[in-house]
Amino acid sequence: MVQMALDCNPLAGGVYVFRGRRGDLIKILWHDGDGVCLLAKRLDRGKFTWPKTESGTVSLTRAQLSMLCEGIDWRRPVRSAPLTMAI
């Protein structure tokens, strides 16, 4: 799928994330230099927030990918407590 649909090289070190039809499953594929790694995660409750795309690909930061994997809406993250500054 990475080669055919996305026209990318899966052995180039990129991370590719795919979502299941129901939205509660993601599969992460990457090549770490030794071989291909596959991680699959299914949420017990809720759905993964998925980006809208017109080109078929979206670039995420490490923080956004981490939030996506945790089931957090990475487009609008909210702090659990307000920041306070010590003066």
N, CA, C and O atoms as a GROMACS GRO file, in nm:
protein
  348
    1MET      N    1   0.083  -0.120   0.000
    1MET     CA    2   0.000   0.000   0.000
    1MET      C    3   0.087   0.126   0.000
    1MET      O    4   0.056   0.223  -0.069
    2VAL      N    5   0.196   0.124   0.078
    2VAL     CA    6   0.284   0.240   0.082
    2VAL      C    7   0.343   0.268  -0.056
    2VAL      O    8   0.347   0.383  -0.100
    3GLN      N    9   0.387   0.164  -0.124
    3GLN     CA   10   0.446   0.182  -0.256
    3GLN      C   11   0.341   0.216  -0.361
    3GLN      O   12   0.361   0.308  -0.440
    4MET      N   13   0.231   0.144  -0.363
    4MET     CA   14   0.134   0.158  -0.470
    4MET      C   15   0.044   0.281  -0.453
    4MET      O   16   0.032   0.361  -0.546
    5ALA      N   17  -0.017   0.296  -0.338
    5ALA     CA   18  -0.115   0.403  -0.319
    5ALA      C   19  -0.049   0.537  -0.286
    5ALA      O   20  -0.093   0.642  -0.334
    6LEU      N   21   0.057   0.534  -0.204
    6LEU     CA   22   0.119   0.659  -0.160
    6LEU      C   23   0.242   0.696  -0.242
    6LEU      O   24   0.293   0.808  -0.230
    7ASP      N   25   0.289   0.605  -0.325
    7ASP     CA   26   0.407   0.626  -0.409
    7ASP      C   27   0.528   0.667  -0.325
    7ASP      O   28   0.601   0.760  -0.359
    8CYS      N   29   0.548   0.594  -0.214
    8CYS     CA   30   0.661   0.619  -0.124
    8CYS      C   31   0.741   0.491  -0.107
    8CYS      O   32   0.692   0.381  -0.134
    9ASN      N   33   0.864   0.505  -0.062
    9ASN     CA   34   0.950   0.390  -0.036
    9ASN      C   35   0.935   0.351   0.111
    9ASN      O   36   0.977   0.427   0.198
   10PRO      N   37   0.876   0.235   0.142
   10PRO     CA   38   0.857   0.196   0.282
   10PRO      C   39   0.987   0.165   0.355
   10PRO      O   40   0.986   0.153   0.478
   11LEU      N   41   1.098   0.152   0.284
   11LEU     CA   42   1.227   0.121   0.346
   11LEU      C   43   1.311   0.245   0.371
   11LEU      O   44   1.427   0.234   0.412
   12ALA      N   45   1.255   0.363   0.346
   12ALA     CA   46   1.330   0.488   0.358
   12ALA      C   47   1.333   0.543   0.501
   12ALA      O   48   1.396   0.646   0.525
   13GLY      N   49   1.268   0.477   0.596
   13GLY     CA   50   1.271   0.521   0.735
   13GLY      C   51   1.151   0.602   0.779
   13GLY      O   52   1.144   0.643   0.895
   14GLY      N   53   1.057   0.626   0.690
   14GLY     CA   54   0.936   0.700   0.727
   14GLY      C   55   0.842   0.614   0.810
   14GLY      O   56   0.853   0.491   0.810
   15VAL      N   57   0.752   0.678   0.879
   15VAL     CA   58   0.650   0.610   0.958
   15VAL      C   59   0.518   0.627   0.885
   15VAL      O   60   0.481   0.738   0.848
   16TYR      N   61   0.446   0.517   0.865
   16TYR     CA   62   0.319   0.519   0.793
   16TYR      C   63   0.211   0.467   0.886
   16TYR      O   64   0.223   0.359   0.944
   17VAL      N   65   0.104   0.544   0.899
   17VAL     CA   66  -0.005   0.509   0.989
   17VAL      C   67  -0.131   0.490   0.906
   17VAL      O   68  -0.164   0.573   0.822
   18PHE      N   69  -0.201   0.380   0.931
   18PHE     CA   70  -0.325   0.349   0.862
   18PHE      C   71  -0.434   0.326   0.965
   18PHE      O   72  -0.409   0.271   1.072
   19ARG      N   73  -0.555   0.368   0.933
   19ARG     CA   74  -0.669   0.353   1.024
   19ARG      C   75  -0.765   0.251   0.968
   19ARG      O   76  -0.785   0.243   0.847
   20GLY      N   77  -0.826   0.173   1.057
   20GLY     CA   78  -0.928   0.079   1.017
   20GLY      C   79  -1.058   0.150   0.980
   20GLY      O   80  -1.075   0.268   1.011
   21ARG      N   81  -1.147   0.080   0.916
   21ARG     CA   82  -1.273   0.140   0.869
   21ARG      C   83  -1.358   0.197   0.982
   21ARG      O   84  -1.417   0.304   0.967
   22ARG      N   85  -1.365   0.127   1.094
   22ARG     CA   86  -1.449   0.175   1.205
   22ARG      C   87  -1.385   0.289   1.283
   22ARG      O   88  -1.452   0.358   1.360
   23GLY      N   89  -1.255   0.310   1.263
   23GLY     CA   90  -1.187   0.421   1.329
   23GLY      C   91  -1.131   0.388   1.466
   23GLY      O   92  -1.071   0.474   1.530
   24ASP      N   93  -1.149   0.264   1.514
   24ASP     CA   94  -1.098   0.228   1.646
   24ASP      C   95  -0.967   0.150   1.640
   24ASP      O   96  -0.917   0.105   1.743
   25LEU      N   97  -0.911   0.132   1.518
   25LEU     CA   98  -0.788   0.056   1.500
   25LEU      C   99  -0.690   0.137   1.414
   25LEU      O  100  -0.729   0.193   1.311
   26ILE      N  101  -0.564   0.143   1.457
   26ILE     CA  102  -0.459   0.199   1.372
   26ILE      C  103  -0.347   0.097   1.362
   26ILE      O  104  -0.324   0.017   1.453
   27LYS      N  105  -0.278   0.101   1.248
   27LYS     CA  106  -0.158   0.019   1.227
   27LYS      C  107  -0.047   0.114   1.186
   27LYS      O  108  -0.064   0.198   1.098
   28ILE      N  109   0.067   0.098   1.251
   28ILE     CA  110   0.183   0.183   1.224
   28ILE      C  111   0.292   0.094   1.166
   28ILE      O  112   0.325  -0.011   1.221
   29LEU      N  113   0.347   0.138   1.054
   29LEU     CA  114   0.447   0.061   0.981
   29LEU      C  115   0.571   0.148   0.962
   29LEU      O  116   0.560   0.262   0.919
   30TRP      N  117   0.688   0.094   0.994
   30TRP     CA  118   0.812   0.165   0.967
   30TRP      C  119   0.927   0.065   0.954
   30TRP      O  120   0.920  -0.047   1.004
   31HIS      N  121   1.031   0.108   0.886
   31HIS     CA  122   1.152   0.027   0.869
   31HIS      C  123   1.258   0.086   0.958
   31HIS      O  124   1.292   0.204   0.945
   32ASP      N  125   1.313   0.007   1.049
   32ASP     CA  126   1.409   0.058   1.147
   32ASP      C  127   1.555   0.031   1.110
   32ASP      O  128   1.644   0.050   1.193
   33GLY      N  129   1.579  -0.013   0.987
   33GLY     CA  130   1.715  -0.041   0.944
   33GLY      C  131   1.745  -0.190   0.943
   33GLY      O  132   1.825  -0.236   0.861
   34ASP      N  133   1.682  -0.266   1.033
   34ASP     CA  134   1.699  -0.412   1.038
   34ASP      C  135   1.584  -0.484   0.970
   34ASP      O  136   1.603  -0.591   0.911
   35GLY      N  137   1.468  -0.426   0.978
   35GLY     CA  138   1.349  -0.491   0.923
   35GLY      C  139   1.228  -0.401   0.939
   35GLY      O  140   1.238  -0.289   0.989
   36VAL      N  141   1.115  -0.452   0.895
   36VAL     CA  142   0.991  -0.375   0.902
   36VAL      C  143   0.923  -0.404   1.035
   36VAL      O  144   0.910  -0.520   1.076
   37CYS      N  145   0.879  -0.298   1.103
   37CYS     CA  146   0.809  -0.310   1.231
   37CYS      C  147   0.663  -0.275   1.210
   37CYS      O  148   0.630  -0.183   1.134
   38LEU      N  149   0.575  -0.347   1.277
   38LEU     CA  150   0.432  -0.323   1.268
   38LEU      C  151   0.375  -0.315   1.408
   38LEU      O  152   0.395  -0.405   1.490
   39LEU      N  153   0.305  -0.206   1.436
   39LEU     CA  154   0.237  -0.187   1.563
   39LEU      C  155   0.090  -0.169   1.532
   39LEU      O  156   0.054  -0.090   1.446
   40ALA      N  157   0.007  -0.241   1.603
   40ALA     CA  158  -0.138  -0.226   1.587
   40ALA      C  159  -0.198  -0.193   1.723
   40ALA      O  160  -0.158  -0.250   1.825
   41LYS      N  161  -0.292  -0.100   1.724
   41LYS     CA  162  -0.359  -0.061   1.848
   41LYS      C  163  -0.507  -0.042   1.822
   41LYS      O  164  -0.546   0.025   1.727
   42ARG      N  165  -0.589  -0.102   1.908
   42ARG     CA  166  -0.734  -0.086   1.900
   42ARG      C  167  -0.780  -0.022   2.031
   42ARG      O  168  -0.743  -0.066   2.140
   43LEU      N  169  -0.862   0.082   2.019
   43LEU     CA  170  -0.916   0.150   2.137
   43LEU      C  171  -1.035   0.071   2.191
   43LEU      O  172  -1.119   0.023   2.114
   44ASP      N  173  -1.043   0.058   2.323
   44ASP     CA  174  -1.159  -0.006   2.385
   44ASP      C  175  -1.283   0.081   2.372
   44ASP      O  176  -1.393   0.031   2.351
   45ARG      N  177  -1.263   0.213   2.384
   45ARG     CA  178  -1.373   0.308   2.370
   45ARG      C  179  -1.327   0.423   2.283
   45ARG      O  180  -1.211   0.464   2.289
   46GLY      N  181  -1.417   0.476   2.202
   46GLY     CA  182  -1.386   0.592   2.119
   46GLY      C  183  -1.322   0.555   1.988
   46GLY      O  184  -1.310   0.438   1.952
   47LYS      N  185  -1.282   0.659   1.916
   47LYS     CA  186  -1.221   0.643   1.784
   47LYS      C  187  -1.096   0.730   1.775
   47LYS      O  188  -1.084   0.831   1.845
   48PHE      N  189  -1.005   0.691   1.689
   48PHE     CA  190  -0.887   0.772   1.664
   48PHE      C  191  -0.926   0.894   1.581
   48PHE      O  192  -1.002   0.882   1.484
   49THR      N  193  -0.875   1.011   1.619
   49THR     CA  194  -0.898   1.132   1.542
   49THR      C  195  -0.811   1.125   1.418
   49THR      O  196  -0.690   1.110   1.427
   50TRP      N  197  -0.875   1.136   1.303
   50TRP     CA  198  -0.802   1.117   1.178
   50TRP      C  199  -0.802   1.246   1.098
   50TRP      O  200  -0.906   1.311   1.086
   51PRO      N  201  -0.688   1.286   1.044
   51PRO     CA  202  -0.680   1.410   0.967
   51PRO      C  203  -0.751   1.399   0.833
   51PRO      O  204  -0.752   1.293   0.771
   52LYS      N  205  -0.809   1.509   0.789
   52LYS     CA  206  -0.867   1.516   0.656
   52LYS      C  207  -0.754   1.549   0.558
   52LYS      O  208  -0.670   1.635   0.587
   53THR      N  209  -0.753   1.482   0.445
   53THR     CA  210  -0.647   1.505   0.348
   53THR      C  211  -0.702   1.500   0.207
   53THR      O  212  -0.795   1.424   0.177
   54GLU      N  213  -0.644   1.580   0.122
   54GLU     CA  214  -0.682   1.577  -0.019
   54GLU      C  215  -0.577   1.504  -0.101
   54GLU      O  216  -0.607   1.453  -0.209
   55SER      N  217  -0.453   1.498  -0.050
   55SER     CA  218  -0.344   1.436  -0.126
   55SER      C  219  -0.320   1.291  -0.089
   55SER      O  220  -0.249   1.220  -0.161
   56GLY      N  221  -0.377   1.244   0.020
   56GLY     CA  222  -0.354   1.106   0.063
   56GLY      C  223  -0.252   1.094   0.174
   56GLY      O  224  -0.247   0.991   0.241
   57THR      N  225  -0.171   1.197   0.195
   57THR     CA  226  -0.071   1.193   0.301
   57THR      C  227  -0.079   1.319   0.387
   57THR      O  228  -0.119   1.426   0.340
   58VAL      N  229  -0.041   1.304   0.512
   58VAL     CA  230  -0.036   1.414   0.607
   58VAL      C  231   0.092   1.397   0.688
   58VAL      O  232   0.126   1.284   0.724
   59SER      N  233   0.161   1.504   0.718
   59SER     CA  234   0.280   1.498   0.803
   59SER      C  235   0.241   1.540   0.944
   59SER      O  236   0.178   1.644   0.964
   60LEU      N  237   0.278   1.459   1.041
   60LEU     CA  238   0.251   1.488   1.181
   60LEU      C  239   0.383   1.503   1.256
   60LEU      O  240   0.484   1.443   1.218
   61THR      N  241   0.382   1.584   1.360
   61THR     CA  242   0.499   1.594   1.447
   61THR      C  243   0.501   1.472   1.538
   61THR      O  244   0.404   1.396   1.544
   62ARG      N  245   0.611   1.452   1.608
   62ARG     CA  246   0.618   1.341   1.705
   62ARG      C  247   0.512   1.355   1.811
   62ARG      O  248   0.451   1.256   1.852
   63ALA      N  249   0.489   1.478   1.857
   63ALA     CA  250   0.389   1.501   1.961
   63ALA      C  251   0.249   1.468   1.909
   63ALA      O  252   0.169   1.406   1.980
   64GLN      N  253   0.218   1.508   1.786
   64GLN     CA  254   0.087   1.478   1.729
   64GLN      C  255   0.068   1.327   1.711
   64GLN      O  256  -0.040   1.275   1.737
   65LEU      N  257   0.172   1.256   1.666
   65LEU     CA  258   0.164   1.112   1.651
   65LEU      C  259   0.143   1.045   1.787
   65LEU      O  260   0.065   0.951   1.798
   66SER      N  261   0.212   1.093   1.888
   66SER     CA  262   0.196   1.039   2.023
   66SER      C  263   0.053   1.058   2.073
   66SER      O  264  -0.006   0.966   2.130
   67MET      N  265  -0.004   1.177   2.051
   67MET     CA  266  -0.142   1.202   2.092
   67MET      C  267  -0.238   1.116   2.012
   67MET      O  268  -0.335   1.064   2.068
   68LEU      N  269  -0.215   1.100   1.883
   68LEU     CA  270  -0.299   1.015   1.800
   68LEU      C  271  -0.300   0.873   1.855
   68LEU      O  272  -0.407   0.812   1.865
   69CYS      N  273  -0.183   0.820   1.890
   69CYS     CA  274  -0.174   0.684   1.943
   69CYS      C  275  -0.244   0.669   2.078
   69CYS      O  276  -0.289   0.559   2.112
   70GLU      N  277  -0.253   0.776   2.154
   70GLU     CA  278  -0.322   0.772   2.284
   70GLU      C  279  -0.471   0.797   2.273
   70GLU      O  280  -0.543   0.792   2.373
   71GLY      N  281  -0.519   0.823   2.152
   71GLY     CA  282  -0.661   0.848   2.134
   71GLY      C  283  -0.702   0.991   2.166
   71GLY      O  284  -0.820   1.019   2.182
   72ILE      N  285  -0.604   1.081   2.176
   72ILE     CA  286  -0.630   1.222   2.207
   72ILE      C  287  -0.654   1.296   2.076
   72ILE      O  288  -0.588   1.269   1.975
   73ASP      N  289  -0.748   1.390   2.076
   73ASP     CA  290  -0.772   1.472   1.958
   73ASP      C  291  -0.652   1.566   1.943
   73ASP      O  292  -0.647   1.670   2.007
   74TRP      N  293  -0.557   1.529   1.859
   74TRP     CA  294  -0.431   1.601   1.844
   74TRP      C  295  -0.448   1.735   1.776
   74TRP      O  296  -0.357   1.818   1.778
   75ARG      N  297  -0.567   1.759   1.714
   75ARG     CA  298  -0.589   1.889   1.648
   75ARG      C  299  -0.620   1.999   1.748
   75ARG      O  300  -0.590   2.116   1.724
   76ARG      N  301  -0.680   1.963   1.861
   76ARG     CA  302  -0.717   2.061   1.964
   76ARG      C  303  -0.682   2.008   2.102
   76ARG      O  304  -0.771   1.984   2.183
   77PRO      N  305  -0.552   1.989   2.132
   77PRO     CA  306  -0.516   1.938   2.265
   77PRO      C  307  -0.548   2.040   2.372
   77PRO      O  308  -0.531   2.160   2.353
   78VAL      N  309  -0.594   1.991   2.484
   78VAL     CA  310  -0.631   2.077   2.596
   78VAL      C  311  -0.549   2.035   2.717
   78VAL      O  312  -0.541   1.916   2.748
   79ARG      N  313  -0.489   2.131   2.784
   79ARG     CA  314  -0.411   2.100   2.907
   79ARG      C  315  -0.508   2.062   3.017
   79ARG      O  316  -0.618   2.117   3.027
   80SER      N  317  -0.466   1.968   3.100
   80SER     CA  318  -0.552   1.924   3.209
   80SER      C  319  -0.554   2.025   3.323
   80SER      O  320  -0.649   2.028   3.401
   81ALA      N  321  -0.451   2.107   3.334
   81ALA     CA  322  -0.446   2.211   3.437
   81ALA      C  323  -0.381   2.334   3.375
   81ALA      O  324  -0.293   2.322   3.290
   82PRO      N  325  -0.425   2.453   3.416
   82PRO     CA  326  -0.365   2.574   3.360
   82PRO      C  327  -0.219   2.588   3.402
   82PRO      O  328  -0.180   2.543   3.509
   83LEU      N  329  -0.139   2.649   3.316
   83LEU     CA  330   0.001   2.673   3.348
   83LEU      C  331   0.012   2.787   3.447
   83LEU      O  332  -0.058   2.887   3.436
   84THR      N  333   0.101   2.773   3.543
   84THR     CA  334   0.129   2.881   3.637
   84THR      C  335   0.277   2.913   3.628
   84THR      O  336   0.360   2.824   3.610
   85MET      N  337   0.309   3.040   3.642
   85MET     CA  338   0.448   3.082   3.634
   85MET      C  339   0.495   3.125   3.772
   85MET      O  340   0.429   3.203   3.840
   86ALA      N  341   0.610   3.075   3.811
   86ALA     CA  342   0.670   3.119   3.937
   86ALA      C  343   0.758   3.241   3.908
   86ALA      O  344   0.840   3.240   3.817
   87ILE      N  345   0.738   3.343   3.987
   87ILE     CA  346   0.815   3.466   3.966
   87ILE      C  347   0.909   3.487   4.083
   87ILE      O  348   0.984   3.585   4.086
   0.00000   0.00000   0.00000
